[in-house]
Amino acid sequence: MNQISDTQFQADWLSLREAADHAARDAALLVRAAQCVPPGMRVLDLGSGTGSTARAFARAGHDRVQWCFLDTDEAHLQLAKARHPMAECVMGSVTDVEALPLEHVGLVTASALLDLMSTAWVDALAARLGQAGVPFYAALSFDGRMRWEPPVAADADVSDAFNRHQRGDKGGQAAMGPDAAQLTANGFEAHGFAVTLAGSDWVLGPDDAALQDEFVAGVARAAEEAGEVQAASWAGVRRKAAGHSALRVGHTDLLAVPAGHEATAG
Ligand SMILES: C[S@@+](CC[C@H](N)C(=O)[O-])C[C@H]1O[C@@H](n2cnc3c(N)ncnc32)[C@H](O)[C@@H]1O
């Protein structure tokens, strides 16, 4: 999920969550996505951040992929370039769907991005990728579930407030928030794509106390903005308990393949 605006803070957050993200991605869907890329074609990663999707592909053995990273955040792109010198980095907004650089692109990817976007954007993206015959792989869309063990009284109220906040206006249009994966699946199916969804929940334990702690802080900030008066006291209780709590955060991965497309790579 996307909860932090300050660039450095967000880069730290992306770094903190990367191990959990990589462990959570559905392994079979990632392999299917990688196999969609014909030899000699490249992968365009929307909202790339520092290049976590490229590293997830490399961890799975797909380390010869030519990447094009696209993001609005110059600092994220600089970090991505430092870690992936062969990648092309493009400063730009994913919202300008017609301007997305699809030349020699065999797969478009995204991760932890869809919840920010609108159904109108999905419709435009599916139309463009359908015309171009390019598959879309979007990992780690938050689906609204967060479950702590042991629970505390305000968990449900704070979680509900957070999810209201996630559905709020982001850049002039209602964000899909926790419904992002399902709404994206519906949008791509309407354009003739075959869509597969797979669970990619974070499963965190006491060893992930730092990530749990930061997650709780972000949830509380958003819940407070959404009017939840218990948010700050809840965060105090939760952050104290992070060293002996388990936390599951629901995520979904999606692969949308246009009609007639065949997997071509190994
Ligand atoms: C939560 S981060 C995820 C980054 C990366 N995909 C990952 O999984 O680590 C969301 C990223 O999307 C970028 N972003 C947000 N809105 C964008 C837009 N309209 N166009 C391009 N990038 C955008 C942010 O700058 C940020 O790098």
The ligand as an SDF file (V2000), in Angstrom:
LIG
                    3D

 27 29  0  0  0  0  0  0  0  0999 V2000
    4.6470    2.1610   -3.2680 C   0  0  0  0  0  0  0  0  0  0  0  0
    5.7990    2.6650   -4.4410 S   0  0  0  0  0  0  0  0  0  0  0  0
    6.1740    1.1090   -5.2470 C   0  0  0  0  0  0  0  0  0  0  0  0
    7.4970    1.1470   -5.9470 C   0  0  0  0  0  0  0  0  0  0  0  0
    7.9350   -0.1840   -6.5760 C   0  0  0  0  0  0  0  0  0  0  0  0
    7.0330   -0.5870   -7.6380 N   0  0  0  0  0  0  0  0  0  0  0  0
    8.0360   -1.2510   -5.5170 C   0  0  0  0  0  0  0  0  0  0  0  0
    7.2650   -2.2260   -5.5350 O   0  0  0  0  0  0  0  0  0  0  0  0
    8.9170   -1.1190   -4.6380 O   0  0  0  0  0  0  0  0  0  0  0  0
    4.8660    3.5250   -5.6870 C   0  0  0  0  0  0  0  0  0  0  0  0
    5.7490    4.1490   -6.7460 C   0  0  0  0  0  0  0  0  0  0  0  0
    4.8930    4.7050   -7.7360 O   0  0  0  0  0  0  0  0  0  0  0  0
    5.3840    5.9810   -8.0820 C   0  0  0  0  0  0  0  0  0  0  0  0
    4.2390    6.7210   -8.6120 N   0  0  0  0  0  0  0  0  0  0  0  0
    3.1420    7.1450   -7.9430 C   0  0  0  0  0  0  0  0  0  0  0  0
    2.2940    7.7750   -8.7820 N   0  0  0  0  0  0  0  0  0  0  0  0
    2.8900    7.7240  -10.0120 C   0  0  0  0  0  0  0  0  0  0  0  0
    2.5290    8.2140  -11.3020 C   0  0  0  0  0  0  0  0  0  0  0  0
    1.3810    8.8670  -11.4930 N   0  0  0  0  0  0  0  0  0  0  0  0
    3.3530    7.9700  -12.3300 N   0  0  0  0  0  0  0  0  0  0  0  0
    4.5300    7.3210  -12.1560 C   0  0  0  0  0  0  0  0  0  0  0  0
    4.9320    6.8530  -10.9510 N   0  0  0  0  0  0  0  0  0  0  0  0
    4.1200    7.0560   -9.8980 C   0  0  0  0  0  0  0  0  0  0  0  0
    5.9740    6.5310   -6.8090 C   0  0  0  0  0  0  0  0  0  0  0  0
    6.9080    7.5660   -7.0700 O   0  0  0  0  0  0  0  0  0  0  0  0
    6.6170    5.2870   -6.2400 C   0  0  0  0  0  0  0  0  0  0  0  0
    7.9310    5.1160   -6.7130 O   0  0  0  0  0  0  0  0  0  0  0  0
  1  2  1  0
  2  3  1  0
  2 10  1  0
  3  4  1  0
  4  5  1  0
  5  6  1  0
  5  7  1  0
  7  8  2  0
  7  9  1  0
 10 11  1  0
 11 12  1  0
 11 26  1  0
 12 13  1  0
 13 14  1  0
 13 24  1  0
 14 15  1  0
 14 23  1  0
 15 16  2  0
 16 17  1  0
 17 18  1  0
 17 23  2  0
 18 19  1  0
 18 20  2  0
 20 21  1  0
 21 22  2  0
 22 23  1  0
 24 25  1  0
 24 26  1  0
 26 27  1  0
M  CHG  2   2   1   9  -1
M  END
$$$$
